[in-house]
Amino acid sequence: MNLKTSSEVETRCLLDEICNFDRKGLFDLGHPLLNRIAESFVKAAGIGAVQSLSRQAYFTAIQGGLPPSDVSATRKSRLPAALRGETNDKSLEAMVINTGKESLQWGVAAGIYSGLTYGLKEARGAHDWKNSAVAGAITGATLALTLEDSTHEHVVQCAITGAAISTAAKLLTGIF
């Protein structure tokens, strides 16, 4: 009789989960629309956080960092001035807040766009450039409204830009 140990069963279950990951997705919230919105939000929020952190690290290194040859042994143990909180807009707390805001914006944009394209596809029965244009315009306008100083012209400009980018992406999908 061949009995499997519990570690073999756990390993096999994990391997099955990894192999079936693309088919099942991250979430099962009971409806494909909710699953798609949640998955898009989480994935894009993670990308937004990484993008924000890398940009903040770059600016900290360029503006507040020292070249490697100038760093002495006494200064290596301390955080750079930009991260110690000596200046409010370059403090570690400000970086965390900024990263949170940007990841939220990326997640909201992806969730709205993905949800709208799915909903429009289900309502119209077709997934074409028109769905992409409408979803891009609404997503662009929504992103413009999340900014602190959004004007009417800025909202319209972002809606047009969102529609143009998403339409171009949809039309170029079949070419490349």
Secondary structure by P-SEA (a helix, b strand, c coil): cccccaaaaaaaaaaaaaaacccccccccccaaaaaaaaaaaaaaaaaaaaaaaaaaaaaaacccccccccccccccccccccccccccccaaaaaaaaaaaaaaaaaaaaaaaaaaaaaaaaaccccaaaaaaaaaaaaaaaaaacccccaaaaaaaaaaaaaaaaaaaaacccc
